[in-house]
């Protein structure tokens, strides 16, 4: 059986009197692609923020690769192999593409070799943009740059927050193809509203609704679950 990589127990987060997450349990295994879906405001990004050290949970625990990581700082988590991308891309727009990648590698305990670095740049189609100011890239290119900034750290788990958000239909298809290749040798956690991404990539799906876990299971079963259709999908294809 695969190793338990991410082990979340009773995770809760409040903002004043608002409960953003209520006692969430979740297990992700090494090599598994886990998708998290739910309406806006359901707690998905708050969940990832609590896991990756951007927010401190009010209660509960987070284990990663056999060690306790609850409320550890993002740079500490990067050094043990847990990293993430963001719904709104986070890059240093005034710096070049190459400089952005160099900054990301500072937090890597075991950064990629020069050969692997070149392979990633070619695979993500940004090698020809190394000397370009990152802020001048298209959104699609910025998303691929941010992905490379995480992959050069050689993470055990990469958490992606809406990786196709804002992309055109053709760019979405290209990103799904990239992530399908990444999935073959990586452990991925994906938040998405685009159900095509979830259907094609996820091995398991967790549904959040108003900060609580509504359902968990196989993507086909979850997307056909009448509770999920009624309370989130609404009969359409998000």
PyMOL commands that set and color helices and strands:
alter all, ss='L'
color gray80, all
select helices_A, chain A and resi 44-51+74-80+97-105+114-123+127-129+134-136+139-151+169-183+195-201+219-224+226-233
alter helices_A, ss='H'
color red, helices_A
select strands_A, chain A and resi 4-15+18-29+33-37+59-64+67-68+82-84+157-161+188-191+204-209+212-217
alter strands_A, ss='S'
color yellow, strands_A
deselect
rebuild
show_as cartoon
